[in-house]
Amino acid sequence: MSVQASVFNTSYRAFLFDMDGTVLNSIAAAERIWTIWALHHGVDVDTFLPTIHGVRAIDTINRLALPGVDAEAEAAWITEAEIEDVEGIVEVSGAASFLKSLPANQWAIVTSAPRALALRRMAAAGIPEPGVMITAEDVSAGKPDPAGYRLAARRLGVAPNECLIFEDAAVGILAGEAAGGHVMVITATHVHPLQTPHATLACYDTVEVRVDLHSQISLHTL
């Protein structure tokens, strides 16, 4: 059975979700802020913007290695600006109701965003706050490092390979693979088709979760 087929109708102990691009769409807001930042620092906007998604702000800034730039201070500015600007942030279709249908102790969010920004964006999009949420502050290495997904699984009391991981960005997919979980790729915000061996899902309106007698959860198409 292929990975594509096996994530449906398969029992898992937990579902782990990325945030931006996976349960909500914040691309317009994020790109507004990062465009201002890039122009201020003389960075080419068109080539830079595709690199920001799914990555911690401090990692994005450090990767540029700009002379004389305090990455922590710049990342803090980015976060504050993004907290102020939530215009146009919406859920990925069906995400809020799907998350609310999950057993509360069997799902988590693992995001590269700082906690304050994650909570602000989730509130703007109507996404419920999970009992376990791993944010930028919780790990020393961001995606594609699997630390965030491994930590989320540990806090839920399950093994990473017992989880289905929902992601949209290349670095997050790599993190999910490295953590050892199965990966479902959400394509709602993709401008171009993503070449991936993993199962894909355009939105949450076409799926439902079922809970078996052993409290394991599985994903099914409607």
N, C-alpha and C positions, 0 to 999 in steps of 0.2 A: 504494500500500500504506500502511495506517495505521501510526502508531507502535506501536499496540497489537499489531498482527500482526508488525511488522518486527523486534522484538527477539528473537523466537524464530527459530531456524534461520538466524541471521545471524552472520557471522564478525566477531569482535572481537580486538583485540590483548591486551586485559586486562579483568578485572572488578574494579570498585572497590566496597567495601562500607562503609556506615555500620555502627556497632556496636549501640548500644542500640536495641532494637525491630526490628532488621534481622537480626542473627545471634544475638542473645540477648535475653531479656526480663528487664530489671532494674527494671521500673516500681514494683513493691512496695517494694523497697529504697530507690530514689530518692525516692519520695513519702513514705516514713517520715522520712527525714532532712530533706527540704525542709519538711515539715509542722512539725517541731520548730523549724526556723529561722524560718518564717513567723510562727508563734505568738509567738516571742520578740520579733519586730520589729513585731508588730501588723499584719501583712499578712493580708488575708482569704484563708483557705486554699482555699476552693472555687473562687474566681476565679483564684487564683494558680497552682495546681498544673498546670492544662492548658498553661501557658506555659513550663514548664521543659524540655520534652522536645526533644532535638536541638540544644540551645543550650549554649554554654560557660557555666559557673557565673558567671564574672565578668561576662559579658554580661547574664545574667539579673538579677544584682544591680544592675548599672549602670542597667539599663532602669527600675528602680523609683525611682531618684534619691532614696533615703531620706536625710534630713539626718543628718550626723554619722557616716555608715557608711563604713568603710574597705573598699571592695569587694575588694581583694586579700586582706586578712586574712580576710574573711568567706568568700571562695571557697576559701581554704586550709582553713578549718574544715570547709566542706562536703565537700571532697575527703577529708580525713582521716576524717571520720565515715562517708563512703560506702565507703572502703577497709575500715573495720572491719566494716561491715554488708553481707554478701553473701548473707544468708539468702534463700532462695527464688529466686535467680538461676538461670535455666535457658536452654538453647539454644532458639532457634526450631527447631521440629521438622525434623530432617534437616540442619541447618546444618553441624554439625561434619564429618559424613562428606562432604557436598557440597564444603566448602572443602578437605578433604584430597584430593579427587579432582582438584583444579585443578593445573595446572603451577605449581610453586613461584614462578617468576619472572613470573607473569602475573596476580597478584591482590594487592590491598592493602586495608587497613582505613583509613578516614578518619573519625575520631571527634572529637566535641566534648569528650570526657573527657580529663583529664590522663593521661599515659602510665602512671603507677603504678596509677591506678584502672582504666584499660582492661585492663592485664595481670591485675589481681586479678579483675575480672569475667569475663574470658575464661577464666582458669584455673578459676573456680568453675563455669562453664557447659560446660567441656570443649572450648572453641573453640581451634583451633591458632593459634599466633602466626605472622603472616606475615613475610616478609622485609622488606616495606615497610609501615610503620604510621605514619600521620600523626595526631598528637594535638594537644590544645589548645596545647601549648607551641610547636608548629612553625609556627603562623600568627599574624599580628598581628590578623587579622580573622576571626572565626568565621562559621559558616554563618548566614545564607544567602549570604555571600561565597563565591565558588568557589575561593578560594586553596588550600584543603586538597586538593580534587580535582585541581586543576592541578598541585600539587606532587607528589602521588602518581603521577600519570601521568608526570611528568618523571623521577621516580626509577626508574620501571619502564622508561623509555626509549621511551615511546609518546606519541602525541598524545591529549588528552582526548576528541576526537571519534572516536577508535578504541576507546573504552571503553564498557562497559555498567555503569551505576552503580545499585547496589541501595540503596534508601532507604525510610524509613517515615514520616518527619516532614515537615511542610510546609516548614520552613526548609531541610531537607536536599534536598528535591525541587527547590526553587528554586536551591540551590547546584549541583546536578547539571545542571540546565538551563543555568545561566549558564556552567558549565564547557564546555558544548558536547557532552556525552555523551548517549547514550540513557539513559533512566531506567526501572528496574523498581521498582514500589512493593510492598513487603512489607507485608501486611495482618494479620499474625499477632496483633499487639497492639492493633489498632484496635477500639475499643468501638463506634464509629459508622462506617458506610461512608464512604470518602473519595471525593469527586467528583474524578476525575482523568482526563486523556486518555491517561495512560501505562498500559502493561501492568501487571497486578497479579498477585501470587502469595501464596497463604496460607501456604505452607511450602515446604521444599526436598525433601520426600519424593516429589514428583510430577515432578521435573525431573532431567536429567543433563547433563553437559558432554561435548562431543566435541571432539577436537583433529584438525585437518586436516593435510594434507601440508605446508602452509606454516606450521605451528605456530600457526595462528589457532584461537581457541576459540569455540564456539557453544553456545547453550542450547536444549535440546530437552525436550519433554514426554514423559513415559513413557506 
